[in-house]
C-alpha cells in the first residue's frame, strides 16, 4: 500500500514548509516539511544552506514513502486508504520506533475498526513532555481521517 496525495497533503499541512533550517518544538534541527535528515542520511544542522521548494517537496515525498513502507511492514490486518494515510502521518511525526511500540498499532492489528484507536491517536499530543495544541489538532484530524468512510 502507498500513501496517496491526500496523505501527502495531510502531513504537509501540519508540518509546514521551511526552506531554512529551524529548531522544532523539541529543539531538533529541521528543514523542509519537518525533515530532520536529508536523503543521503545526513542529519540537518542549523548551519545548513537553505533548500528550494522543489528540493523540499522531493525530499518530503521520498521520506514519506519510506515511512509508508515501514508502516505497511507492521500491519497484519488490511486497512483502507484513509486509515493508511492517517497511520503514515502519525508515524512520520512520532517516528517509526514509537509507532511500532504503540498501543495504537496493537489495536489496529487486532481490529482496524476498534473505536479505541481514536483515543490512542490523542495520546500522541506531547513534545518534550508538554501538550501542544498543534499536535492535539493534528491527532484529531488524523483520527477523523482514520475513521472516515
For each residue, the residues with C-beta under 8 A, 3 or more apart:
1: 68 72 75 79 81 84
2: 65 68
3: 7 8 64 65 67 68 84 85 88
4: 7 8 81 85
5: 8 9
6: 9 10 81 82 85 145
7: 3 4 10 11 64 68 81 84 85 88 89
8: 3 4 5 11 12 60 61 64
9: 5 6 12 13
10: 6 7 13 14 85 86 89 141 142 145
11: 7 8 14 15 33 34 60 64 88 89 92 93
12: 8 9 15 16 17 33 60
13: 9 10
14: 10 11 89 93 134 137 138 141
15: 11 12 33 34 60 92 93
16: 12 33 34
17: 12 32 33 53 56
18: 21 22 30 31 32
19: 31 32 50 51 52 53 56
20: 31 50
21: 18 29 30 31 44 45 46 47 48
22: 18 29 30 31
23: 27 28 29 30 46
24: 27 28 29 30 34 36 127
25: 127 128 132 134
26: 127 128
27: 23 24
28: 23 24 36
29: 21 22 23 24 36 43 44 45 46 48
30: 18 21 22 23 24 34 35 36 44
31: 18 19 20 21 22 35 44 48 51 56
32: 17 18 19 35 51 55 56 57 59 60
33: 11 12 15 16 17 56 57 59 60
34: 11 15 16 24 30 60 92 93
35: 30 31 32 38 44 56 59 60 63
36: 24 28 29 30 43 44
37: 41 42 43 44 63
38: 35 41 42 43 44 59
39: 59 62 63
40:
41: 37 38
42: 37 38
43: 29 36 37 38
44: 21 29 30 31 35 36 37 38 48
45: 21 29 48
46: 21 23 29
47: 21
48: 21 29 31 44 45
49:
50: 19 20
51: 19 31 32 55 56 59
52: 19 55 56
53: 17 19 56 57
54: 57 58
55: 32 51 52 58 59
56: 17 19 31 32 33 35 51 52 53 59 60
57: 32 33 53 54 60 61
58: 54 55 61 62
59: 32 33 35 38 39 51 55 56 62 63
60: 8 11 12 15 32 33 34 35 56 57 63 64
61: 8 57 58 64 65
62: 39 58 59 65 66
63: 35 37 39 59 60 66 67 92
64: 3 7 8 11 60 61 67 68 88 92
65: 2 3 61 62 68 69
66: 62 63 69 70
67: 3 63 64 70 71 88 91 92 96
68: 1 2 3 7 64 65 71 72 84 88
69: 65 66 72 73
70: 66 67 73 74 91 96 99
71: 67 68 74 75 84 87 88 91 96 99
72: 1 68 69 75 84
73: 69 70
74: 70 71 99 100 105 109
75: 1 71 72 78 79 87 108 109
76: 109
77: 108 109 110 111 112
78: 75 112
79: 1 75 83 84 87 108 112
80: 83 84
81: 1 4 6 7 84 85
82: 6 85 86 145 146 148
83: 79 80 86 87 108 112 146
84: 1 3 7 68 71 72 79 80 81 87 88
85: 3 4 6 7 10 81 82 88 89 145
86: 10 82 83 89 90 121 142 143 145 146
87: 71 75 79 83 84 90 91 99 105 108 146
88: 3 7 11 64 67 68 71 84 85 91 92
89: 7 10 11 14 85 86 92 93 138 142 145
90: 86 87 93 94 99 104 121 124 139 142
91: 67 70 71 87 88 94 95 96 99
92: 11 15 34 63 64 67 88 89
93: 11 14 15 34 89 90 124 135 138
94: 90 91 98 99 102 124
95: 91 98 99
96: 67 70 71 91 99 100
97: 100 101
98: 94 95 101 102 124
99: 70 71 74 87 90 91 94 95 96 102 104 105
100: 74 96 97 105
101: 97 98 105
102: 94 98 99 105 106 120 124
103: 106 107 120 123
104: 90 99 107 108 117 120 121 123 124
105: 74 87 99 100 101 102 108 109
106: 102 103 109 110
107: 103 104 110 111 114 116 117 120
108: 75 77 79 83 87 104 105 111 112 114 117
109: 74 75 76 77 105 106 112
110: 77 106 107 114
111: 77 107 108 114
112: 77 78 79 83 108 109 117
113:
114: 107 108 110 111 117
115: 118 119
116: 107 119 120
117: 104 107 108 112 114 120 121 143 146 147
118: 115 121 122 143 146 147
119: 115 116 122 123
120: 102 103 104 107 116 117 123 124
121: 86 90 104 117 118 124 139 140 142 143 146
122: 118 119 125 136 139 140 143
123: 103 104 119 120
124: 90 93 94 98 102 104 120 121 135 139
125: 122 131 132 135 136 138 139
126: 129 130 131 132 135
127: 24 25 26 130 132 135
128: 25 26
129: 126
130: 126 127
131: 125 126 135 136
132: 25 125 126 127 135 136
133: 136 137
134: 14 25 137 138
135: 93 124 125 126 127 131 132 138 139
136: 122 125 131 132 133 139 140
137: 14 133 134 140 141
138: 14 89 93 125 134 135 141 142
139: 90 121 122 124 125 135 136 142 143
140: 121 122 136 137 143 144
141: 10 14 137 138 144 145
142: 10 86 89 90 121 138 139 145 146
143: 86 117 118 121 122 139 140 146 147
144: 140 141 147 148
145: 6 10 82 85 86 89 141 142 148
146: 82 83 86 87 117 118 121 142 143
147: 117 118 143 144
148: 82 144 145
149:
